[in-house]
Amino acid sequence: MFIRVLRDYSLCTSCGFCNTISRCLNDECVGCLSCYFACPYEARRITVDESDRKMISITVDGIQHSVPERITIKEAMKLCGYEVGIYPNEGKVAAPCSTGGCWACMVIADGEAVRACVTGVRDNMDIITDVSQKTPLRIIHGPEPHSVGGKATPWFEGRGVKYIEVAIWAAGCNLKCGSCQNYSVTYDNSSQAMSPIEAARNVTYYRRIYGVNGMAISGGEPTINKRWLIEYFRELKRLNPDKNARLHLDSNGTLLTPSYIDDLVDAGVNNIGVEPKGIRLETFMNITGINDKSLAERYLKTSWEAAKYLIDNYRDVVYIGIGIPYNPAFMSFEELAEIGDRIVSMDSEIQVCVLDYFPTFRRREIKRPSYKEMLKVKEILNGLGLKYVIVQTVYGHIGP
């Protein structure tokens, strides 16, 4: 069965997002679903495409194959017997975002670096999957100075100063959160991609301009292109060898396996924030838009295990923070307390930052939690024994 995506003009607001941020790269729909996932108003519909398709010839790693026209390179590779994964080192090619921002699925097609997840096959296309000798790429926004920081920015650092970090934001995410706080970054597939070295040099330059120690990367989800991220942090560490340099990764934790964490620390990362999206599976699926139950279970389990692995193995060398997304539309105080108990069982003195999810992207109907409500959230978590709780509010960060 083939699919195509059509615009639903009854829902389309002509916002221009699909023309300026998440653009179609093909002359005809290839069913990549990038526009479907990215439309803020859900004005895209998946339909079954029963039109005739001719078979075309492509060559993958020197072997000729016959595949249907109007499909992505990613789908063609599956038909050719290649495994396409999400987690690093799983599959011949990793395609975790499916929207084109992360460039993790980069292959060489007719001599050009392209993204397998959003690029359609062409007749006689020559595809090479080994890109180990090519420079990894990723769409990056920033750097920009940050006055507050993220969930793992040390609460005691830089009080009273104008800026505390410089940050970049990486496009692409393996989750599809309806309340994505940075959706114009997450779904950007049209900006010029850059190398890890370019990004590290830019961040280092901005660090010197603003006189900060913290250098953060957030997203989107930074971890979905592992090769790019490891090379970025290695270069950032080389450029910033001083003991005050804080190399900060802000992650949802869903791909942070123990070996991945080990590699990050080895590359110089000394500040990591992990944000499990709930503790109950139904909450996680509601927040993240992941409808595949088995995948959602794996993501949720990995994120909590990442937090524990960091605490158990790197407490003395990595400053760790745990983020909690909160909004009564998807999380009760009861579940919040369950999350608090889980964190207390790992380390009652770990930094915890609760994010007050506000109306945005596809969850514009929710209301931002009030200042009073966020103080109640802090009271609940402190009451469970958590010592360092910071809550994000409409008036700024409160705590610990």
C-alpha positions as CSV (number, residue, x, y, z in Angstrom):
1,M,0.0,0.0,0.0
2,F,1.3,3.4,-1.0
3,I,0.3,6.7,0.7
4,R,0.4,10.3,-0.2
5,V,-0.4,13.4,1.9
6,L,-3.0,16.0,0.9
7,R,-3.7,19.4,2.3
8,D,-7.0,19.8,4.2
9,Y,-8.0,23.4,3.2
10,S,-10.7,23.4,5.8
11,L,-8.0,23.4,8.5
12,C,-5.2,25.2,6.6
13,T,-4.6,28.8,7.9
14,S,-2.0,29.6,5.2
15,C,0.5,30.2,8.0
16,G,3.4,29.5,5.6
17,F,5.1,26.9,7.8
18,C,5.2,24.4,5.0
19,N,6.7,27.0,2.6
20,T,9.3,28.5,4.9
21,I,10.3,26.0,7.6
22,S,9.3,22.4,6.7
23,R,9.5,22.4,2.9
24,C,8.8,19.5,0.5
25,L,11.9,18.6,-1.4
26,N,10.2,16.6,-4.1
27,D,8.2,17.5,-7.2
28,E,5.6,14.9,-6.3
29,C,4.5,13.5,-2.9
30,V,6.7,10.6,-1.9
31,G,4.9,9.8,1.3
32,C,7.7,10.9,3.6
33,L,5.2,12.4,6.1
34,S,7.4,15.4,6.9
35,C,4.7,17.9,6.2
36,Y,2.1,15.7,8.0
37,F,4.2,15.8,11.2
38,A,5.2,19.4,11.0
39,C,1.9,21.2,10.2
40,P,1.0,23.2,13.4
41,Y,-2.7,23.1,12.5
42,E,-2.9,19.4,11.5
43,A,-4.1,20.4,8.0
44,R,-2.5,17.4,6.3
45,R,-4.2,14.1,5.7
46,I,-2.7,10.7,4.9
47,T,-4.5,9.0,2.0
48,V,-4.1,5.7,0.3
49,D,-2.6,6.2,-3.2
50,E,-4.0,3.7,-5.6
51,S,-2.6,5.3,-8.8
52,D,-0.4,3.3,-11.1
53,R,3.3,3.4,-10.3
54,K,6.0,2.2,-12.6
55,M,9.0,0.3,-11.4
56,I,12.3,2.2,-11.7
57,S,15.9,1.0,-11.4
58,I,18.2,2.1,-8.6
59,T,21.7,1.0,-7.5
60,V,22.4,0.6,-3.8
61,D,26.0,-0.1,-2.7
62,G,26.8,-1.4,-6.2
63,I,23.8,-3.7,-6.5
64,Q,20.9,-3.0,-8.9
65,H,17.3,-3.1,-7.6
66,S,13.9,-2.4,-9.0
67,V,11.6,-0.3,-6.8
68,P,8.4,1.6,-7.2
69,E,8.6,5.3,-8.1
70,R,7.4,8.1,-5.8
71,I,8.8,6.6,-2.6
72,T,11.6,7.9,-0.4
73,I,15.2,6.5,-0.4
74,K,14.5,5.2,3.1
75,E,11.5,3.2,2.0
76,A,13.4,2.0,-1.1
77,M,16.2,0.8,1.1
78,K,13.8,-1.2,3.2
79,L,12.5,-2.9,0.0
80,C,16.1,-3.7,-0.9
81,G,16.5,-5.6,2.4
82,Y,18.3,-2.9,4.4
83,E,17.4,-2.4,8.0
84,V,16.5,1.2,8.9
85,G,16.8,1.9,12.7
86,I,16.1,4.6,15.2
87,Y,18.6,3.9,17.9
88,P,22.3,4.5,17.1
89,N,24.1,1.4,15.7
90,E,20.8,-0.3,15.0
91,G,20.2,-0.7,11.2
92,K,22.3,0.1,8.2
93,V,20.9,3.6,8.3
94,A,19.3,5.4,11.3
95,A,16.3,7.6,10.4
96,P,15.0,8.8,13.8
97,C,13.2,12.0,13.0
98,S,11.6,11.3,9.5
99,T,11.3,15.1,8.9
100,G,14.8,15.9,7.5
101,G,16.3,18.1,10.2
102,C,18.8,15.8,11.9
103,W,20.6,14.4,8.9
104,A,21.2,11.1,10.7
105,C,20.0,9.2,7.6
106,M,22.5,10.8,5.2
107,V,23.4,8.8,2.2
108,I,25.2,9.7,-1.0
109,A,22.8,9.8,-4.0
110,D,24.3,10.5,-7.5
111,G,27.4,11.9,-5.7
112,E,25.4,14.3,-3.5
113,A,24.8,14.1,0.3
114,V,21.0,13.7,0.8
115,R,18.6,12.8,3.6
116,A,17.1,9.3,2.9
117,C,13.9,10.1,4.9
118,V,12.7,13.0,2.8
119,T,14.4,12.5,-0.6
120,G,12.5,10.6,-3.3
121,V,14.1,8.0,-5.5
122,R,14.8,8.6,-9.2
123,D,15.3,6.3,-12.1
124,N,18.9,5.1,-12.3
125,M,19.8,6.7,-9.0
126,D,23.1,5.5,-7.6
127,I,23.0,5.3,-3.7
128,I,25.9,4.7,-1.4
129,T,25.1,4.1,2.3
130,D,28.7,4.3,3.7
131,V,29.2,7.9,4.7
132,S,31.8,7.2,7.3
133,Q,34.4,9.3,5.4
134,K,31.9,12.2,4.8
135,T,31.5,15.1,7.3
136,P,28.3,14.6,9.3
137,L,25.8,17.4,9.0
138,R,22.9,18.8,11.0
139,I,20.6,21.8,10.9
140,I,21.4,24.1,13.9
141,H,19.8,27.2,15.2
142,G,21.8,29.7,17.2
143,P,24.1,30.3,19.1
144,E,22.2,32.7,21.4
145,P,22.9,33.8,24.9
146,H,20.5,32.3,27.6
147,S,19.7,34.1,30.8
148,V,18.2,31.1,32.7
149,G,19.5,27.9,31.1
150,G,18.0,24.4,31.0
151,K,16.9,21.6,33.3
152,A,20.5,20.8,34.2
153,T,22.0,24.3,34.4
154,P,23.5,24.4,37.9
155,W,21.0,26.4,40.0
156,F,23.8,28.1,41.9
157,E,25.7,29.3,38.9
158,G,25.6,32.9,37.7
159,R,23.0,34.3,39.9
160,G,22.8,38.1,39.3
161,V,24.5,38.0,35.9
162,K,22.7,38.8,32.7
163,Y,23.5,35.5,30.8
164,I,24.4,32.1,32.1
165,E,24.9,30.1,28.9
166,V,25.2,30.2,25.2
167,A,23.0,27.7,23.4
168,I,22.3,26.1,20.1
169,W,19.3,24.1,19.1
170,A,19.4,21.1,16.9
171,A,16.6,20.4,14.3
172,G,14.9,17.0,14.3
173,C,13.3,14.9,17.0
174,N,12.4,11.3,17.5
175,L,9.3,12.3,19.4
176,K,6.2,14.1,18.0
177,C,5.0,16.1,21.0
178,G,1.9,18.1,20.3
179,S,3.1,20.7,22.8
180,C,6.6,21.0,21.3
181,Q,8.0,24.2,22.8
182,N,10.5,24.7,19.9
183,Y,8.6,23.4,16.9
184,S,10.0,25.9,14.5
185,V,13.5,24.4,15.2
186,T,12.3,20.8,15.5
187,Y,10.6,20.7,12.1
188,D,13.1,22.8,10.2
189,N,14.3,20.9,7.2
190,S,15.2,23.8,5.0
191,S,18.0,25.7,6.7
192,Q,21.6,25.1,5.7
193,A,23.1,22.2,7.6
194,M,26.5,22.6,9.3
195,S,29.3,20.4,10.5
196,P,30.2,19.7,14.1
197,I,33.3,21.8,13.8
198,E,31.4,24.8,12.5
199,A,28.9,24.6,15.3
200,A,31.6,24.2,18.0
201,R,33.5,27.2,16.7
202,N,30.4,29.3,16.7
203,V,29.5,28.3,20.2
204,T,33.1,29.0,21.4
205,Y,33.0,32.4,19.8
206,Y,29.8,33.3,21.5
207,R,31.0,32.0,24.8
208,R,33.9,34.5,24.6
209,I,31.6,37.4,23.6
210,Y,29.2,36.8,26.5
211,G,31.7,35.7,29.1
212,V,29.9,32.5,30.2
213,N,31.0,29.1,31.1
214,G,28.0,27.1,30.0
215,M,27.7,25.9,26.4
216,A,24.4,24.1,25.8
217,I,22.8,22.1,23.0
218,S,19.1,21.4,23.0
219,G,16.5,20.9,20.3
220,G,14.6,19.2,18.9
221,E,16.6,16.3,20.2
222,P,20.4,16.5,20.0
223,T,21.1,12.8,20.5
224,I,19.4,11.4,17.4
225,N,22.5,12.1,15.3
226,K,25.1,10.4,17.4
227,R,28.1,10.8,15.1
228,W,27.5,14.5,14.7
229,L,27.0,15.1,18.5
230,I,30.1,13.2,19.6
231,E,32.3,15.0,17.1
232,Y,30.7,18.3,18.1
233,F,31.5,17.8,21.8
234,R,35.0,16.6,21.1
235,E,35.7,19.7,19.1
236,L,34.0,21.9,21.7
237,K,36.2,20.4,24.4
238,R,39.3,20.9,22.3
239,L,38.4,24.6,21.9
240,N,37.5,25.0,25.5
241,P,40.0,23.0,27.6
242,D,39.7,25.2,30.7
243,K,38.3,23.7,33.9
244,N,35.4,26.2,34.0
245,A,34.0,25.1,30.7
246,R,30.6,23.5,31.1
247,L,29.6,21.3,28.1
248,H,25.8,20.9,28.5
249,L,23.6,18.4,26.8
250,D,19.8,18.9,27.2
251,S,18.0,15.7,26.1
252,N,14.7,13.8,26.4
253,G,16.8,10.7,27.3
254,T,15.0,8.3,25.0
255,L,18.1,7.2,23.1
256,L,20.6,7.6,25.9
257,T,21.8,4.0,26.4
258,P,24.7,3.4,28.8
259,S,27.2,3.1,26.0
260,Y,26.0,6.3,24.5
261,I,26.4,8.1,27.8
262,D,29.9,6.7,28.2
263,D,30.8,8.0,24.8
264,L,29.4,11.5,25.6
265,V,31.3,11.7,28.8
266,D,34.5,10.5,27.0
267,A,33.9,13.3,24.5
268,G,34.0,15.9,27.3
269,V,30.3,16.3,28.3
270,N,30.1,17.3,32.0
271,N,26.6,18.6,32.3
272,I,23.5,16.5,31.2
273,G,19.8,17.1,31.6
274,V,17.3,14.2,31.0
275,E,13.6,14.8,30.8
276,P,11.5,11.6,31.0
277,K,8.0,12.5,29.6
278,G,6.0,11.1,32.5
279,I,6.2,7.8,34.4
280,R,3.0,6.2,33.2
281,L,3.0,4.8,29.6
282,E,-0.3,6.4,28.7
283,T,1.0,9.8,29.8
284,F,4.2,9.4,27.8
285,M,2.2,8.5,24.7
286,N,-0.1,11.4,25.2
287,I,2.7,13.9,25.6
288,T,5.0,12.5,22.8
289,G,2.6,11.5,20.1
290,I,4.2,8.1,19.9
291,N,1.4,5.7,19.1
292,D,3.5,2.5,18.8
293,K,3.2,1.1,22.3
294,S,6.3,-1.1,22.2
295,L,8.4,1.8,20.9
296,A,6.9,4.1,23.6
297,E,7.7,1.6,26.3
298,R,11.3,1.4,25.1
299,Y,11.7,5.2,24.9
300,L,10.2,5.7,28.4
301,K,12.3,2.9,29.9
302,T,15.5,4.2,28.3
303,S,15.0,7.7,29.6
304,W,14.5,6.7,33.2
305,E,17.4,4.2,33.0
306,A,19.6,7.0,31.6
307,A,18.9,9.2,34.6
308,K,19.8,6.3,36.9
309,Y,22.9,5.3,35.0
310,L,24.2,8.9,35.1
311,I,23.5,9.1,38.9
312,D,25.1,5.7,39.6
313,N,28.2,6.1,37.5
314,Y,28.9,9.8,36.8
315,R,27.5,11.8,39.8
316,D,31.0,13.1,40.6
317,V,32.0,14.2,37.1
318,V,28.8,15.2,35.5
319,Y,26.3,17.8,36.8
320,I,23.0,16.1,36.3
321,G,19.5,17.5,36.1
322,I,16.2,15.8,35.7
323,G,13.3,17.6,33.9
324,I,9.6,17.0,34.5
325,P,7.0,18.2,32.0
326,Y,3.9,19.4,33.8
327,N,0.5,20.5,32.7
328,P,-2.8,19.3,34.3
329,A,-4.0,18.5,30.7
330,F,-1.7,15.5,30.7
331,M,-0.4,15.0,34.3
332,S,-2.1,14.8,37.7
333,F,-0.5,15.6,41.0
334,E,-0.7,11.9,41.8
335,E,1.5,11.0,38.8
336,L,3.8,13.9,39.7
337,A,4.3,12.4,43.1
338,E,5.1,9.0,41.5
339,I,7.8,10.8,39.5
340,G,9.1,12.4,42.6
341,D,9.2,9.1,44.5
342,R,11.1,7.6,41.5
343,I,13.7,10.4,41.6
344,V,14.1,10.2,45.4
345,S,14.8,6.5,45.1
346,M,17.8,7.4,42.9
347,D,19.1,10.5,44.6
348,S,17.1,13.0,46.7
349,E,19.8,15.7,46.1
350,I,19.7,15.6,42.3
351,Q,18.6,18.9,40.7
352,V,15.0,18.7,39.4
353,C,13.4,21.3,37.1
354,V,9.7,21.2,36.4
355,L,8.7,22.8,33.1
356,D,5.3,24.4,32.9
357,Y,4.1,23.4,29.4
358,F,2.3,26.2,27.8
359,P,-0.1,26.3,24.8
360,T,1.8,26.0,21.5
361,F,2.0,24.0,18.3
362,R,-0.8,21.5,18.3
363,R,-1.8,21.9,21.9
364,R,-3.0,25.4,21.8
365,E,-6.1,24.5,23.7
366,I,-4.2,23.8,27.0
367,K,-3.7,26.6,29.6
368,R,-0.4,27.4,31.1
369,P,-0.3,26.4,34.7
370,S,-0.7,29.3,37.1
371,Y,2.1,30.6,39.3
372,K,0.2,29.3,42.4
373,E,-0.2,25.8,40.8
374,M,3.5,25.6,40.1
375,L,4.3,26.5,43.7
376,K,2.1,23.6,44.6
377,V,4.1,21.4,42.3
378,K,7.2,22.5,44.1
379,E,5.7,21.9,47.5
380,I,4.7,18.3,46.5
381,L,8.2,17.4,45.3
382,N,9.9,19.0,48.2
383,G,7.6,17.2,50.5
384,L,8.7,13.9,49.1
385,G,12.3,14.6,50.0
386,L,13.7,16.2,46.9
387,K,16.0,19.0,48.0
388,Y,16.8,21.0,44.9
389,V,13.5,21.6,43.0
390,I,13.2,24.5,40.5
391,V,9.9,25.2,38.9
392,Q,9.4,27.2,35.7
393,T,6.6,29.7,36.0
394,V,5.0,32.6,34.1
395,Y,7.1,34.9,36.3
396,G,10.4,33.0,35.9
397,H,12.2,30.2,37.7
398,I,11.5,29.7,41.4
399,G,13.8,27.7,43.6
400,P,15.4,25.7,44.8
